[in-house]
């Protein structure tokens, strides 16, 4: 494995782990307070665009670091909107 391939695993680990940290926090707290749907949605779009731009469709680093992460980020946006709706209904 070349140095470039090893370096490719850094974002393939860091991006999903950072996303999982936010996802776990949301699922535990059941609150979207302080979490930006716009930022996480932008990350998801950016990851899909970067995956397309790099044209590394069959490389594990790219699939995990970009596509898998973007799916989790879309789920984060869903949870944010769901929890905000619940919080709005609870205060109404």
N, C-alpha and C positions, 0 to 999 in steps of 0.2 A: 504494500500500500504506500503510495507516494505521500509526501508532506502535504500537498494540496488536498488530497482526499481526506487526510486526517483533520486538517483545518476545516474542511467542509462539515465535519461532524460537530464542530463547536456550535454553530447556530442550529444545527439539527437537534442538539440537546438543550441549549439555552432557551430558544424560542418556545418549544413546547413546555419546558419546565416552568418558565415564567408565566405562561398562559394557564397552566394547571394550578399554580399558586393562586391566581386570581379566581379561577373557577372554584376551587375548594373553599376559598373565603366566601364567595357568594353563596355557595350551597350550605355552608355552615351558618352564616349570619342571616340568610334569607332576607337580605336587605341590599338595595342597590345604592345606598348612601355613599357619596363620594366616588362612585364608579361611572366613568363616562362611556355611554353607548356609542357616541360619535367616534371616540378614540379607538375603541375596540373594533368597531365596524371598519374604520379606516385601516387598521392593522390587517384585518381579514382581506380587504380589497387589495392592499399593497402586497400581501403574501401571494395571492393568486396571480397578480400581475407580474411579480418577480419570478414566480415559477414559470409563467409563460415566456417571459423575456429571456430567461437563462437557457431555455430549451433543453433542460436536463430532465426530461420526462421519465426516464427509467432509473435515475439514481436515487438510492435510498435516502441520502442526505437531503435532497431536494424535496422528495415526497414527504418525509417526516417533518423537516424544518419549515416547509412552506404550506403544503396542502393540508396535512393533518392538523397543523397549528391553526390554519384558517378555519377549518371546520369547528374546532374548539372555540375560536374567537366568535364565530357566528352564534354558537350556543351561549356564550357569555352575553352577547347582545340580547338574545332571546330572554335570558334570565333577568337582565337589567330591566327590560321592558315589562316583563311579567311582575317582578317585585315592585316596580314603580306603580303599576296598575293596582296591585293589591294594597299598597300603602295609600294610594289615593282613595280607593274604595273604603278603607278602614277609617280614614279621617273625615269622610263625607257624611 
